[in-house]
Amino acid sequence: MATISIIGIGDLQTRQLRENVAAALAIYPVNSEVVNVTEVSTIVASGVSQTPALLFDHEIIAEGVVPSIAEIIHLFKRHF
């Protein structure tokens, strides 16, 4: 099972990223666990320099931006 991590402090951009990931998963289901990472020490340990960030299996896919639903689906297809 893959891990999709959404990294952020709960601001508007992080909430939008969560919504986009959920919508993308509804369209293109991936056998995965979605993890929301909000603890500062865990964010720092992940290697992310900007939030929000999206990680697939601990690999940074996007940071500092909110990919659209279509972009996330494209990323799913490339990664999974």
N, C-alpha and C positions, 0 to 999 in steps of 0.2 A: 504494500500500500504506500502510495506517495504522500508526502507531507507538503502542504501549501501553507506557508507562513505569511501572515499579514502583520507587518511591523509598523507600529505608530503609537502615538500617545492619546488617541481618541479624539483628535481634532476632526474638522469637517472633511479634510482630504482623506484621512484614514477611514472614516465612516463611508465615504464614497467608494474607496477601494474595496472595502468589505462588500458593499452592495454590488459592485461590478463583478467581483469574483463569484458571488452567489448567483448572479444572473447568468454569467458565463457557464457555471457548473450546471445550471438548469437546462441550458441549451446543449452543452457538450459535456456530459457527465464523465468524470474521471474518478477512478477508484482512489480516493484520497481522504486525508484528514486535514481539515482546515484549522490552523492554530492562530490565535490572535496573541501577539506578543506586545505587551504594553509596559513591562518593567524596564526601567532605564538600564539597569545592569545587564539584563539579557539582550537589550537592543545593542548596547556597546559590544558585548561579546559576539554578536552575530556578524560584526564587520561592516554593518550598514553605516554610512556616513550621513545620509539624509533620509528623513521619513516623509511620507509613508514609503514603505518598501514592500516588495513582493519577492518571496523566496520559494523556489521549488526544491525540495530535498536539500535544504541548506545552501543552495546556490542562489546568489542574488540575481534576480531577473530584471527588476526595475526598482529604482530608488529616486525619491524626490519628485515623482510624477504619479499621476493616476491614469493607468492605461484604460482605454475604452473597453467595453465588453467585447467588441470585435477583435481588438488587439490581444486581449487575454485569451480568447478562444484560439487565435493564431499561435500564441505562446504555448498553450496546452498541446496543440497538434504537433508543434516542433519538439516539445520536451517529453511528452508522455506517449 
